[in-house]
Amino acid sequence: MNRQQTIEHKLQQALSPMHLEVLSETHMHNVPEDAESHYRVTAVSEQFSGKSLLQRHRLVNAALAEELANGIHALALHTMTPEEWSEKNGHTPTSPPCLGGGAK
Amino acid sequence: MDPLDRIKEQIESNPVIIYMKGTPQFPQCGFSSRAAAALQDCGDKFAYVNILADPEIFENLPKFADWPTFPQVYVDGELIGGCDITLELHASGELQKMLKEAAKKWPDEEEGQQN
């Protein structure tokens, strides 16, 4: 299982999302192509209902604690409830260019 | 000073502070750049710490905050989130309100701590 699949698997388990998208954005950054270091996650789950953005991101970070401690350098998160997702018509923002300061 | 005490002191004495890679003028990470730009767009004062210039903070802040990534934005001593949350709050107009409110809390004579 590559890291992208591991992330998908763990988030499926933790969030039972109705929609989940895990994009590798490693190629956009100043690291080797096989670094498996930059990801963008869009997750739509009932479990986010009644939670602040901070609490939602903490849920995702907790599910991916092992990955975050072992080489994930950037994790962009978009966390929505099913209602919010349909309001936005499935639109999510894109990541910024790197600018190069990858010290860790 | 113990790094955790330094962090505590920084977020308590600065009503708005961002821990970022680089500076608002010369950001060194796209996510830090965007978050700092959102704060700047609000037009109110904020402090920043360049974590690339302060390895001790870089190493200890994730543990302190139980938040694994940078940037981190604190308003009124509370973590509001990283880049994505800051941008979402900016887009909804909430960030502008939070910063306007926090702006009243800067001490009159003292400039915000800027490393």
Backbone of each chain as ProteinMPNN parsed JSONL, in Angstrom:
{"seq_chain_A": "MNRQQTIEHKLQQALSPMHLEVLSETHMHNVPEDAESHYRVTAVSEQFSGKSLLQRHRLVNAALAEELANGIHALALHTMTPEEWSEKNGHTPTSPPCLGGGAK", "coords_chain_A": {"N_chain_A": [[0.847, -1.194, 0.0], [0.711, 2.138, -0.971], [1.535, 5.429, 0.342], [-0.539, 7.21, -0.116], [-2.725, 5.513, -0.423], [-2.727, 4.381, 2.118], [-3.422, 6.604, 3.651], [-5.989, 7.092, 2.647], [-7.239, 4.723, 3.455], [-7.051, 4.843, 6.277], [-8.539, 7.135, 6.82], [-11.017, 6.441, 5.825], [-11.697, 4.5, 7.691], [-11.716, 6.033, 10.058], [-13.51, 8.139, 9.668], [-15.765, 7.406, 8.241], [-16.501, 8.545, 5.648], [-18.771, 10.237, 3.356], [-17.823, 11.217, 1.077], [-14.544, 11.124, -0.126], [-11.416, 12.373, -0.881], [-8.145, 11.993, -1.743], [-5.351, 13.593, -2.614], [-2.154, 13.375, -4.03], [0.294, 15.758, -3.775], [2.897, 15.913, -4.022], [4.568, 16.179, -6.226], [4.529, 18.869, -6.75], [6.435, 20.073, -5.286], [9.622, 20.87, -3.681], [11.099, 18.384, -3.442], [12.266, 14.933, -3.535], [10.747, 12.845, -6.109], [9.612, 10.527, -5.114], [9.005, 11.068, -2.513], [6.601, 11.123, -1.124], [5.171, 13.149, 0.391], [3.505, 15.433, 0.363], [0.14, 16.245, 0.636], [-3.33, 16.583, -0.237], [-6.386, 16.642, 1.257], [-9.772, 16.034, 0.901], [-12.58, 15.735, 2.728], [-15.787, 14.535, 3.367], [-18.065, 14.275, 5.792], [-20.47, 13.013, 8.096], [-19.582, 13.021, 10.641], [-18.397, 15.439, 11.11], [-20.317, 17.21, 11.758], [-21.575, 19.815, 13.782], [-19.096, 20.399, 14.758], [-16.235, 22.541, 15.197], [-14.004, 24.009, 12.724], [-11.422, 23.696, 13.634], [-11.685, 21.534, 15.414], [-12.477, 19.57, 13.613], [-10.237, 19.341, 11.951], [-8.466, 18.429, 13.833], [-9.473, 15.887, 14.3], [-8.88, 14.608, 11.866], [-6.086, 14.905, 11.819], [-5.442, 13.351, 14.04], [-6.192, 10.809, 13.191], [-4.276, 10.416, 11.299], [-1.891, 10.475, 12.612], [0.423, 8.878, 12.764], [1.448, 8.945, 10.15], [1.882, 11.677, 9.911], [3.907, 12.019, 11.688], [5.9, 10.763, 10.417], [7.16, 11.747, 7.954], [5.179, 13.04, 6.371], [4.889, 16.133, 5.032], [3.269, 18.221, 4.336], [-0.165, 18.783, 4.74], [-2.994, 19.476, 3.376], [-6.235, 20.423, 4.254], [-9.676, 19.9, 3.734], [-12.622, 20.006, 5.203], [-15.844, 18.938, 5.422], [-19.356, 18.912, 6.199], [-21.978, 16.783, 4.944], [-24.069, 18.53, 4.162], [-22.788, 21.028, 3.891], [-21.072, 20.398, 1.849], [-22.778, 19.965, -0.325], [-23.785, 22.517, -0.59], [-21.552, 23.858, -1.512], [-21.272, 22.753, -3.947], [-19.397, 20.755, -4.378], [-16.964, 22.042, -4.657], [-13.498, 22.609, -4.203], [-10.647, 24.407, -2.94], [-7.402, 25.09, -4.528], [-3.926, 24.111, -4.049], [-1.194, 26.23, -2.928], [1.798, 27.398, -4.727], [5.101, 26.097, -3.945], [7.448, 27.605, -2.855], [9.74, 26.821, -1.551], [10.871, 26.558, 1.159], [11.411, 24.064, 2.588], [12.297, 22.781, 5.316], [11.94, 20.614, 6.917]], "CA_chain_A": [[0.0, 0.0, 0.0], [1.497, 3.364, -0.898], [1.079, 6.309, 1.42], [-1.853, 7.765, -0.479], [-3.725, 4.482, -0.099], [-2.783, 4.271, 3.581], [-4.194, 7.752, 4.14], [-7.393, 6.826, 2.304], [-7.722, 3.635, 4.288], [-7.213, 5.29, 7.67], [-9.624, 8.115, 6.916], [-12.266, 5.672, 5.666], [-11.96, 3.868, 8.986], [-11.943, 6.995, 11.137], [-14.549, 9.15, 9.416], [-16.86, 6.888, 7.407], [-16.906, 9.7, 4.83], [-19.6, 9.982, 2.169], [-16.928, 11.525, -0.03], [-13.158, 11.271, 0.316], [-10.49, 12.556, -1.99], [-6.782, 12.204, -1.271], [-4.497, 13.907, -3.752], [-0.743, 13.593, -3.749], [0.793, 16.981, -4.406], [4.343, 15.864, -3.817], [5.255, 16.628, -7.443], [4.557, 20.334, -6.806], [7.339, 20.579, -4.253], [11.056, 20.791, -3.83], [11.508, 17.144, -2.779], [12.314, 13.84, -4.519], [9.409, 12.462, -6.578], [9.044, 9.433, -4.324], [9.041, 11.479, -1.104], [5.28, 10.912, -0.516], [5.241, 14.119, 1.492], [2.522, 16.517, 0.311], [-1.183, 15.714, 0.3], [-4.526, 17.406, -0.045], [-7.493, 15.763, 1.594], [-11.126, 16.573, 1.016], [-13.395, 14.713, 3.376], [-17.152, 14.948, 3.665], [-18.504, 13.268, 6.753], [-21.435, 13.375, 9.139], [-18.867, 13.19, 11.915], [-17.972, 16.823, 11.282], [-21.466, 18.021, 12.157], [-21.512, 20.401, 15.118], [-17.707, 20.608, 15.182], [-15.528, 23.661, 14.578], [-12.968, 23.589, 11.767], [-10.271, 23.227, 14.413], [-11.982, 20.18, 15.915], [-12.493, 18.651, 12.461], [-8.856, 19.082, 11.533], [-7.838, 17.6, 14.865], [-9.908, 14.502, 14.057], [-8.103, 14.083, 10.739], [-4.686, 14.808, 12.253], [-5.315, 12.225, 14.967], [-6.269, 9.562, 12.41], [-3.062, 10.294, 10.491], [-0.771, 10.855, 13.486], [1.618, 8.111, 12.432], [1.974, 9.467, 8.892], [2.368, 13.042, 10.138], [5.171, 11.937, 12.424], [6.881, 10.045, 9.603], [7.475, 12.179, 6.59], [4.245, 13.945, 5.704], [5.378, 17.485, 5.251], [2.131, 19.14, 4.22], [-1.457, 18.127, 4.643], [-4.044, 20.483, 3.233], [-7.478, 19.757, 4.644], [-10.992, 20.502, 3.53], [-13.514, 19.131, 5.955], [-17.214, 19.442, 5.281], [-20.487, 18.018, 6.431], [-22.674, 16.571, 3.662], [-24.835, 19.736, 3.806], [-21.846, 22.042, 3.406], [-20.538, 19.897, 0.579], [-23.726, 20.195, -1.414], [-23.851, 23.968, -0.792], [-20.393, 24.299, -2.295], [-21.275, 22.01, -5.213], [-18.191, 19.953, -4.535], [-15.796, 22.84, -5.031], [-12.441, 22.776, -3.201], [-9.559, 25.262, -3.427], [-6.168, 24.418, -4.927], [-2.787, 24.425, -3.204], [-0.276, 27.264, -3.422], [3.132, 26.913, -5.084], [5.883, 25.72, -2.761], [8.362, 28.661, -2.384], [11.052, 26.236, -1.286], [11.434, 26.492, 2.507], [11.119, 22.766, 3.209], [13.405, 22.406, 6.186], [11.686, 19.384, 7.664]], "C_chain_A": [[0.885, 1.248, 0.0], [0.86, 4.321, 0.112], [-0.306, 6.895, 1.134], [-2.966, 6.783, -0.12], [-3.863, 4.296, 1.411], [-3.627, 5.388, 4.169], [-5.68, 7.525, 3.872], [-7.988, 5.793, 3.242], [-8.001, 4.117, 5.712], [-8.365, 6.28, 7.81], [-10.985, 7.462, 6.683], [-12.684, 5.086, 7.014], [-12.418, 4.893, 10.027], [-13.192, 7.839, 10.924], [-15.81, 8.613, 8.735], [-17.378, 7.977, 6.448], [-17.853, 9.318, 3.699], [-18.831, 10.37, 0.916], [-15.524, 11.702, 0.536], [-12.26, 11.366, -0.898], [-9.116, 12.811, -1.391], [-5.903, 12.402, -2.493], [-3.057, 14.009, -3.293], [-0.305, 14.837, -4.5], [2.308, 17.06, -4.281], [5.102, 16.428, -5.023], [5.351, 18.146, -7.537], [5.671, 20.918, -5.95], [8.783, 20.191, -4.485], [11.615, 19.566, -3.095], [11.596, 16.046, -3.842], [10.905, 13.349, -4.874], [8.768, 11.364, -5.742], [8.953, 9.786, -2.83], [7.723, 11.201, -0.379], [5.073, 11.87, 0.659], [4.14, 15.179, 1.504], [1.168, 15.984, -0.162], [-2.264, 16.75, 0.511], [-5.706, 16.464, 0.159], [-8.8, 16.559, 1.595], [-11.985, 15.463, 1.599], [-14.762, 15.293, 3.713], [-17.739, 13.882, 4.575], [-19.519, 13.846, 7.731], [-20.728, 13.667, 10.457], [-18.379, 14.613, 12.148], [-19.113, 17.729, 11.766], [-21.29, 18.534, 13.587], [-20.098, 20.632, 15.622], [-17.105, 21.819, 14.471], [-14.503, 23.118, 13.582], [-11.759, 23.026, 12.511], [-10.488, 21.796, 14.898], [-11.975, 19.156, 14.774], [-11.077, 18.309, 12.026], [-8.131, 18.229, 12.564], [-8.226, 16.127, 14.698], [-9.061, 13.859, 12.958], [-6.638, 13.898, 11.153], [-4.474, 13.604, 13.17], [-5.322, 10.9, 14.197], [-4.966, 9.32, 11.644], [-1.8, 10.608, 11.296], [0.527, 10.158, 13.088], [2.276, 8.662, 11.155], [2.578, 10.855, 9.09], [3.707, 13.042, 10.875], [6.274, 11.317, 11.566], [6.904, 10.479, 8.15], [6.408, 12.938, 5.837], [4.649, 15.359, 6.064], [4.223, 18.479, 5.195], [0.852, 18.353, 4.013], [-2.513, 19.225, 4.589], [-5.376, 19.795, 3.459], [-8.707, 20.572, 4.3], [-12.008, 19.549, 4.13], [-14.92, 19.716, 5.925], [-18.229, 18.41, 5.741], [-21.166, 17.814, 5.07], [-23.457, 17.807, 3.212], [-23.923, 20.804, 3.229], [-21.3, 21.671, 2.03], [-21.503, 20.197, -0.566], [-23.908, 21.698, -1.655], [-22.725, 24.463, -1.685], [-20.309, 23.606, -3.647], [-19.966, 21.257, -5.445], [-16.963, 20.734, -4.937], [-14.776, 22.881, -3.903], [-11.306, 23.612, -3.793], [-8.334, 24.444, -3.82], [-5.017, 24.886, -4.036], [-1.912, 25.513, -3.808], [1.022, 26.645, -3.926], [4.033, 26.872, -3.858], [6.706, 26.833, -2.11], [9.625, 28.129, -1.714], [11.554, 26.044, 0.127], [11.221, 25.192, 3.239], [12.249, 22.285, 4.088], [13.187, 21.06, 6.842], [11.147, 18.308, 6.76]], "O_chain_A": [[1.727, 1.399, 0.885], [-0.21, 4.052, 0.658], [-1.129, 7.05, 2.037], [-4.007, 7.167, 0.413], [-4.961, 4.081, 1.924], [-4.441, 5.163, 5.065], [-6.52, 7.735, 4.747], [-9.093, 5.962, 3.757], [-9.056, 3.833, 6.278], [-9.084, 6.262, 8.809], [-11.986, 7.874, 7.27], [-13.844, 5.161, 7.419], [-13.37, 4.662, 10.772], [-13.86, 8.215, 11.887], [-16.82, 9.314, 8.669], [-18.57, 8.285, 6.449], [-17.763, 8.221, 3.147], [-19.147, 9.908, -0.181], [-15.342, 12.358, 1.562], [-12.334, 10.551, -1.818], [-8.942, 13.749, -0.613], [-5.733, 11.493, -3.305], [-2.766, 14.653, -2.285], [-0.508, 14.953, -5.709], [2.911, 18.124, -4.416], [6.141, 17.07, -4.868], [6.156, 18.667, -8.308], [5.833, 22.137, -5.896], [9.124, 19.351, -5.317], [12.489, 19.692, -2.237], [11.057, 16.208, -4.937], [9.987, 13.424, -4.056], [7.543, 11.268, -5.661], [8.838, 8.896, -1.987], [7.712, 11.057, 0.843], [4.83, 11.438, 1.786], [3.866, 15.765, 2.552], [1.065, 15.357, -1.216], [-2.132, 17.666, 1.323], [-5.979, 15.598, -0.673], [-8.901, 17.618, 2.214], [-12.098, 14.381, 1.023], [-14.877, 16.387, 4.266], [-17.893, 12.727, 4.177], [-19.435, 15.007, 8.134], [-21.206, 14.451, 11.277], [-17.989, 14.959, 13.263], [-18.883, 18.88, 12.137], [-20.905, 17.785, 14.485], [-19.905, 21.017, 16.775], [-17.413, 22.095, 13.311], [-14.175, 21.932, 13.591], [-11.155, 22.036, 12.099], [-9.594, 20.954, 14.807], [-11.526, 18.023, 14.948], [-10.753, 17.15, 11.767], [-7.285, 17.406, 12.216], [-7.411, 15.233, 14.925], [-8.591, 12.73, 13.093], [-6.03, 12.865, 10.871], [-3.452, 12.922, 13.087], [-4.557, 9.987, 14.509], [-4.595, 8.178, 11.373], [-0.767, 10.964, 10.729], [1.594, 10.771, 13.075], [3.495, 8.822, 11.09], [3.627, 11.18, 8.532], [4.527, 13.944, 10.706], [7.445, 11.343, 11.943], [6.694, 9.678, 7.239], [6.685, 13.446, 4.751], [4.738, 15.728, 7.235], [4.212, 19.467, 5.93], [0.792, 17.403, 3.232], [-2.875, 19.82, 5.604], [-5.624, 18.714, 2.924], [-8.766, 21.777, 4.546], [-12.223, 18.443, 3.636], [-15.147, 20.848, 6.353], [-17.992, 17.204, 5.679], [-20.944, 18.597, 4.146], [-23.507, 18.105, 2.019], [-24.237, 21.413, 2.207], [-21.097, 22.529, 1.17], [-21.089, 20.629, -1.641], [-24.156, 22.117, -2.786], [-22.909, 25.364, -2.504], [-19.373, 23.846, -4.41], [-19.495, 21.142, -6.577], [-16.021, 20.172, -5.495], [-15.138, 23.157, -2.759], [-11.033, 23.54, -4.991], [-8.232, 23.262, -3.493], [-5.113, 25.91, -3.36], [-1.882, 25.703, -5.023], [1.327, 25.498, -3.598], [3.762, 27.532, -2.856], [6.651, 26.978, -0.889], [10.498, 28.914, -1.344], [12.594, 25.41, 0.303], [10.877, 25.211, 4.42], [13.07, 21.472, 3.663], [14.145, 20.425, 7.282], [10.873, 17.198, 7.217]]}, "seq_chain_B": "MDPLDRIKEQIESNPVIIYMKGTPQFPQCGFSSRAAAALQDCGDKFAYVNILADPEIFENLPKFADWPTFPQVYVDGELIGGCDITLELHASGELQKMLKEAAKKWPDEEEGQQN", "coords_chain_B": {"N_chain_B": [[15.241, 30.66, 28.4], [12.761, 28.162, 28.878], [11.599, 26.475, 25.98], [8.817, 25.952, 25.723], [7.729, 27.707, 27.562], [8.474, 30.087, 26.386], [6.933, 30.043, 24.046], [4.388, 30.145, 25.16], [4.484, 32.63, 26.403], [4.739, 34.234, 24.134], [2.293, 33.815, 22.722], [0.513, 34.715, 24.562], [1.157, 37.381, 24.95], [0.804, 38.563, 22.531], [-1.922, 39.549, 20.795], [-2.66, 38.684, 18.223], [-0.974, 36.29, 16.447], [1.222, 34.739, 14.161], [2.819, 31.725, 13.493], [5.204, 30.958, 11.26], [6.761, 29.835, 8.141], [9.418, 31.571, 7.141], [8.901, 35.091, 6.529], [6.179, 37.531, 6.621], [6.799, 39.293, 4.524], [8.794, 37.898, 3.125], [7.908, 35.071, 2.597], [8.488, 31.538, 3.015], [7.149, 29.322, 2.294], [4.365, 28.053, 0.64], [1.949, 27.736, 1.971], [2.268, 29.114, 4.38], [2.635, 31.613, 3.285], [0.147, 32.206, 2.127], [-1.532, 32.205, 4.393], [-0.433, 34.297, 5.912], [-0.863, 36.376, 4.141], [-3.636, 36.527, 4.181], [-4.039, 37.422, 6.791], [-2.754, 39.903, 6.611], [-4.388, 41.141, 4.788], [-6.599, 41.721, 6.317], [-5.918, 44.018, 7.57], [-5.319, 44.7, 10.182], [-3.145, 44.812, 13.028], [-0.637, 42.304, 13.408], [1.497, 39.838, 14.933], [4.48, 38.005, 14.085], [6.305, 34.913, 13.985], [9.194, 33.689, 12.654], [9.664, 30.506, 12.053], [11.661, 29.088, 10.849], [13.886, 30.421, 11.514], [14.125, 29.919, 14.119], [14.76, 27.269, 15.519], [14.159, 25.921, 17.877], [11.564, 26.671, 18.569], [10.27, 25.731, 16.292], [10.557, 23.011, 16.647], [9.205, 22.538, 19.044], [6.641, 23.682, 19.035], [4.564, 22.163, 17.638], [4.086, 20.1, 19.457], [3.342, 21.501, 21.746], [0.971, 22.647, 20.844], [-0.503, 20.51, 20.075], [-0.767, 20.136, 17.355], [0.141, 19.352, 14.173], [1.342, 20.743, 12.037], [2.618, 23.588, 10.101], [1.642, 26.764, 8.733], [0.745, 28.174, 12.008], [-1.9, 29.853, 13.486], [-2.675, 32.104, 16.017], [-5.196, 33.58, 17.908], [-5.947, 35.783, 20.405], [-4.69, 34.142, 22.296], [-5.534, 31.626, 21.61], [-5.309, 28.791, 19.503], [-6.339, 29.146, 16.214], [-6.099, 27.765, 13.895], [-4.547, 26.287, 10.956], [-3.27, 27.022, 7.69], [-5.469, 26.393, 5.934], [-7.804, 26.694, 7.519], [-7.555, 29.343, 8.35], [-7.787, 30.625, 5.863], [-10.366, 29.872, 5.157], [-11.836, 31.123, 7.187], [-11.231, 33.714, 6.544], [-12.395, 33.99, 4.042], [-15.058, 33.792, 4.738], [-15.427, 36.055, 6.165], [-15.176, 36.05, 8.835], [-12.638, 36.063, 9.979], [-11.747, 38.702, 9.682], [-13.432, 39.992, 11.511], [-12.619, 38.76, 13.901], [-9.965, 39.635, 14.096], [-10.251, 42.377, 14.212], [-11.513, 42.668, 16.632], [-9.55, 41.571, 18.302], [-7.573, 43.412, 17.916], [-7.987, 45.501, 19.619], [-6.797, 44.739, 21.884], [-4.08, 44.984, 21.932], [-1.279, 46.19, 23.724], [-0.954, 49.695, 24.448], [1.508, 51.24, 24.219], [3.446, 49.461, 23.529], [5.031, 47.834, 20.856], [4.067, 45.035, 18.856], [5.572, 41.876, 19.388], [8.043, 41.074, 17.222], [9.755, 38.717, 15.634]], "CA_chain_B": [[13.9, 30.271, 28.853], [12.241, 26.924, 28.318], [10.877, 26.804, 24.742], [7.362, 25.955, 25.916], [7.408, 28.961, 28.241], [8.612, 31.161, 25.391], [5.742, 29.994, 23.189], [3.273, 30.609, 25.973], [4.656, 34.073, 26.572], [4.469, 34.88, 22.841], [0.875, 33.831, 22.324], [-0.254, 35.49, 25.543], [1.427, 38.823, 24.887], [0.433, 39.065, 21.205], [-3.32, 39.162, 20.538], [-2.695, 37.903, 16.987], [0.394, 35.891, 16.1], [1.338, 33.605, 13.25], [4.081, 30.994, 13.401], [5.253, 30.659, 9.83], [8.063, 29.618, 7.521], [9.763, 32.84, 6.528], [8.236, 36.269, 7.092], [5.106, 37.949, 5.702], [7.411, 39.907, 3.339], [9.529, 36.865, 2.391], [7.471, 33.74, 3.046], [9.244, 30.445, 2.409], [6.273, 28.174, 2.126], [3.141, 28.56, 0.037], [0.85, 27.762, 2.943], [2.555, 30.245, 5.265], [2.443, 32.819, 2.492], [-1.288, 32.467, 1.989], [-2.118, 32.534, 5.695], [0.035, 35.634, 6.277], [-1.535, 37.325, 3.244], [-5.011, 36.689, 4.676], [-3.953, 38.288, 7.976], [-2.424, 41.252, 6.149], [-5.562, 41.689, 4.109], [-7.534, 42.223, 7.328], [-5.516, 45.389, 7.852], [-5.012, 44.918, 11.586], [-1.798, 44.416, 13.442], [-0.373, 40.947, 13.892], [2.902, 39.501, 15.123], [4.845, 36.738, 13.459], [7.571, 34.28, 14.337], [9.741, 32.866, 11.575], [10.125, 29.281, 12.733], [12.897, 28.606, 10.221], [14.977, 31.119, 12.189], [14.036, 29.586, 15.541], [14.558, 25.81, 15.496], [13.573, 25.463, 19.134], [10.114, 26.846, 18.45], [9.885, 24.813, 15.222], [10.505, 21.661, 17.191], [8.332, 22.397, 20.214], [5.283, 24.194, 18.886], [3.568, 21.12, 17.347], [3.809, 19.385, 20.701], [2.619, 22.454, 22.595], [-0.359, 22.936, 20.311], [-1.1, 19.291, 19.571], [-1.09, 20.486, 15.962], [1.399, 18.856, 13.611], [1.853, 21.432, 10.849], [2.734, 25.046, 10.07], [1.645, 27.765, 9.796], [-0.261, 28.139, 13.064], [-2.364, 31.204, 13.797], [-3.286, 32.227, 17.336], [-5.906, 34.817, 18.2], [-6.36, 35.823, 21.812], [-4.12, 33.019, 23.028], [-6.1, 30.345, 21.168], [-5.042, 28.366, 18.132], [-7.53, 29.091, 15.361], [-5.868, 26.728, 12.906], [-3.442, 26.475, 10.021], [-3.566, 27.784, 6.476], [-6.804, 26.159, 5.362], [-8.828, 27.277, 8.388], [-7.392, 30.8, 8.256], [-8.351, 31.073, 4.584], [-11.833, 29.717, 5.193], [-12.364, 32.184, 8.044], [-11.067, 34.964, 5.792], [-13.403, 33.998, 2.973], [-16.397, 33.97, 5.305], [-15.488, 37.355, 6.843], [-15.029, 35.821, 10.273], [-11.268, 36.429, 10.377], [-11.711, 40.16, 9.793], [-14.082, 40.337, 12.782], [-11.777, 38.295, 15.012], [-8.777, 40.48, 14.201], [-10.704, 43.711, 14.626], [-11.766, 42.533, 18.075], [-8.261, 41.33, 18.969], [-6.727, 44.6, 17.755], [-8.184, 46.374, 20.785], [-6.098, 44.195, 23.043], [-2.643, 45.276, 21.93], [-0.897, 47.251, 24.657], [-0.843, 50.965, 23.727], [2.838, 51.752, 23.888], [4.372, 48.409, 23.115], [4.823, 47.22, 19.547], [4.004, 43.578, 18.939], [6.869, 41.225, 19.287], [8.258, 40.537, 15.881], [11.083, 38.101, 15.526]], "C_chain_B": [[13.489, 28.959, 28.185], [11.41, 27.236, 27.074], [9.361, 26.839, 24.918], [6.903, 27.225, 26.632], [7.497, 30.145, 27.277], [7.375, 31.216, 24.496], [4.544, 30.573, 23.936], [3.299, 32.131, 26.117], [4.295, 34.799, 25.263], [2.984, 34.925, 22.519], [0.017, 34.595, 23.337], [-0.032, 36.991, 25.409], [1.118, 39.409, 23.51], [-0.985, 38.605, 20.857], [-3.505, 38.389, 19.228], [-1.26, 37.568, 16.621], [0.355, 34.686, 15.174], [2.75, 33.028, 13.342], [4.179, 30.485, 11.979], [6.674, 30.362, 9.359], [8.393, 30.858, 6.704], [9.023, 33.97, 7.228], [7.103, 36.665, 6.149], [5.669, 38.573, 4.413], [8.114, 38.865, 2.469], [9.146, 35.474, 2.886], [8.254, 32.646, 2.328], [8.438, 29.167, 2.287], [4.96, 28.724, 1.602], [1.995, 28.683, 1.034], [1.033, 28.917, 3.928], [2.271, 31.558, 4.549], [0.97, 33.193, 2.414], [-1.928, 32.884, 3.313], [-1.716, 33.949, 6.11], [-0.656, 36.687, 5.409], [-2.973, 37.572, 3.7], [-5.019, 37.599, 5.903], [-3.681, 39.73, 7.546], [-3.623, 41.931, 5.519], [-6.581, 42.262, 5.1], [-7.167, 43.634, 7.772], [-5.204, 45.675, 9.306], [-3.645, 44.334, 11.916], [-1.724, 42.926, 13.805], [1.13, 40.741, 14.043], [3.218, 38.217, 14.367], [6.141, 36.218, 14.062], [7.983, 33.438, 13.144], [10.36, 31.618, 12.19], [11.389, 28.711, 12.101], [14.114, 29.26, 10.886], [15.019, 30.769, 13.678], [13.721, 28.092, 15.705], [13.9, 25.27, 16.764], [12.049, 25.547, 19.112], [9.572, 25.862, 17.413], [9.644, 23.418, 15.813], [9.416, 21.496, 18.261], [6.883, 22.818, 20.016], [4.254, 23.096, 18.552], [3.133, 20.349, 18.592], [2.939, 20.253, 21.619], [1.159, 22.547, 22.166], [-1.159, 21.669, 20.027], [-1.612, 19.531, 18.145], [0.171, 20.263, 15.153], [2.047, 19.724, 12.537], [1.959, 22.942, 11.058], [2.112, 25.552, 8.779], [0.622, 27.452, 10.887], [-0.615, 29.582, 13.425], [-3.09, 31.19, 15.144], [-3.961, 33.589, 17.46], [-6.337, 34.745, 19.657], [-5.878, 34.606, 22.596], [-4.626, 31.647, 22.612], [-5.672, 30.044, 19.737], [-6.337, 28.411, 17.337], [-7.356, 28.057, 14.253], [-4.65, 27.036, 12.052], [-3.912, 27.263, 8.812], [-5.014, 27.616, 6.023], [-7.9, 26.823, 6.188], [-8.764, 28.802, 8.314], [-8.019, 31.319, 6.966], [-9.87, 30.941, 4.568], [-12.478, 30.807, 6.036], [-12.274, 33.54, 7.343], [-12.157, 35.076, 4.728], [-14.805, 34.261, 3.518], [-16.542, 35.312, 6.027], [-15.273, 37.26, 8.343], [-13.646, 36.288, 10.773], [-11.154, 37.937, 10.59], [-12.307, 40.596, 11.137], [-13.198, 39.956, 13.963], [-10.582, 39.221, 15.208], [-9.121, 41.889, 14.653], [-10.894, 43.714, 16.145], [-10.435, 42.398, 18.836], [-7.389, 42.581, 18.941], [-6.831, 45.536, 18.953], [-7.305, 45.949, 21.959], [-4.591, 44.41, 23.02], [-2.368, 46.349, 22.971], [-0.616, 48.535, 23.869], [0.569, 51.284, 23.265], [3.726, 50.698, 23.235], [4.035, 47.896, 21.715], [4.785, 45.708, 19.717], [5.376, 42.965, 18.732], [7.043, 40.627, 17.903], [9.66, 39.987, 15.782], [11.507, 38.038, 14.08]], "O_chain_B": [[13.852, 28.703, 27.037], [10.599, 28.162, 27.098], [8.692, 27.678, 24.315], [5.828, 27.754, 26.349], [6.699, 31.079, 27.345], [6.839, 32.29, 24.223], [3.791, 31.386, 23.401], [2.284, 32.812, 25.974], [3.635, 35.838, 25.28], [2.472, 35.959, 22.089], [-1.073, 35.063, 23.008], [-0.922, 37.784, 25.717], [1.166, 40.627, 23.337], [-1.221, 37.415, 20.648], [-4.392, 37.542, 19.124], [-0.423, 38.462, 16.499], [-0.422, 33.751, 15.365], [3.74, 33.756, 13.276], [3.355, 29.685, 11.535], [7.649, 30.601, 10.07], [7.736, 31.156, 5.706], [8.576, 33.83, 8.367], [7.056, 36.201, 5.01], [5.091, 38.406, 3.338], [8.05, 38.925, 1.241], [9.95, 34.784, 3.512], [8.639, 32.809, 1.169], [8.99, 28.071, 2.188], [4.49, 29.76, 2.074], [1.181, 29.604, 0.958], [0.075, 29.612, 4.268], [1.732, 32.495, 5.137], [0.597, 34.35, 2.611], [-2.755, 33.795, 3.355], [-2.546, 34.714, 6.601], [-0.993, 37.768, 5.893], [-3.47, 38.695, 3.614], [-5.899, 38.448, 6.043], [-4.301, 40.663, 8.056], [-3.846, 43.129, 5.692], [-7.334, 43.176, 4.764], [-8.012, 44.363, 8.292], [-4.852, 46.807, 9.637], [-3.089, 43.502, 11.198], [-2.633, 42.376, 14.427], [1.93, 41.388, 13.367], [2.319, 37.438, 14.05], [6.96, 36.98, 14.577], [7.227, 32.585, 12.678], [11.442, 31.67, 12.774], [12.109, 27.94, 12.736], [15.223, 28.73, 10.833], [15.868, 31.279, 14.41], [12.588, 27.705, 15.988], [13.172, 24.279, 16.721], [11.346, 24.644, 19.563], [8.536, 25.234, 17.631], [8.654, 22.754, 15.506], [8.788, 20.442, 18.362], [5.997, 22.368, 20.742], [3.168, 23.096, 19.131], [1.964, 19.997, 18.749], [1.945, 19.795, 22.182], [0.243, 22.531, 22.989], [-2.36, 21.741, 19.765], [-2.736, 19.171, 17.796], [1.182, 20.916, 15.409], [3.191, 19.472, 12.157], [1.465, 23.494, 12.042], [2.066, 24.804, 7.802], [-0.245, 26.593, 10.723], [0.265, 30.416, 13.638], [-3.99, 30.383, 15.378], [-3.363, 34.62, 17.151], [-6.993, 33.797, 20.089], [-6.591, 34.102, 23.463], [-4.217, 30.629, 23.17], [-5.673, 30.922, 18.874], [-7.327, 27.793, 17.727], [-8.339, 27.533, 13.728], [-3.842, 27.909, 12.368], [-4.836, 28.071, 8.902], [-5.701, 28.602, 5.758], [-8.813, 27.439, 5.639], [-9.794, 29.47, 8.226], [-8.705, 32.341, 6.976], [-10.571, 31.797, 4.029], [-13.52, 31.353, 5.673], [-13.132, 34.403, 7.528], [-12.758, 36.135, 4.547], [-15.636, 34.875, 2.848], [-17.639, 35.673, 6.453], [-15.197, 38.275, 9.035], [-13.528, 36.84, 11.867], [-10.541, 38.392, 11.556], [-11.753, 41.461, 11.815], [-13.045, 40.728, 14.909], [-10.225, 39.555, 16.338], [-8.362, 42.515, 15.394], [-10.484, 44.645, 16.837], [-10.231, 43.029, 19.874], [-6.566, 42.79, 19.832], [-5.893, 46.27, 19.267], [-7.101, 46.71, 22.905], [-3.898, 44.061, 23.976], [-3.129, 47.308, 23.094], [-0.1, 48.477, 22.752], [0.808, 51.562, 22.09], [4.643, 51.022, 22.481], [2.885, 47.563, 21.431], [5.408, 45.168, 20.632], [6.214, 43.484, 17.994], [6.266, 39.771, 17.48], [10.637, 40.733, 15.843], [12.596, 37.552, 13.777]]}, "name": "protein", "num_of_chains": 2, "seq": "MNRQQTIEHKLQQALSPMHLEVLSETHMHNVPEDAESHYRVTAVSEQFSGKSLLQRHRLVNAALAEELANGIHALALHTMTPEEWSEKNGHTPTSPPCLGGGAKMDPLDRIKEQIESNPVIIYMKGTPQFPQCGFSSRAAAALQDCGDKFAYVNILADPEIFENLPKFADWPTFPQVYVDGELIGGCDITLELHASGELQKMLKEAAKKWPDEEEGQQN"}
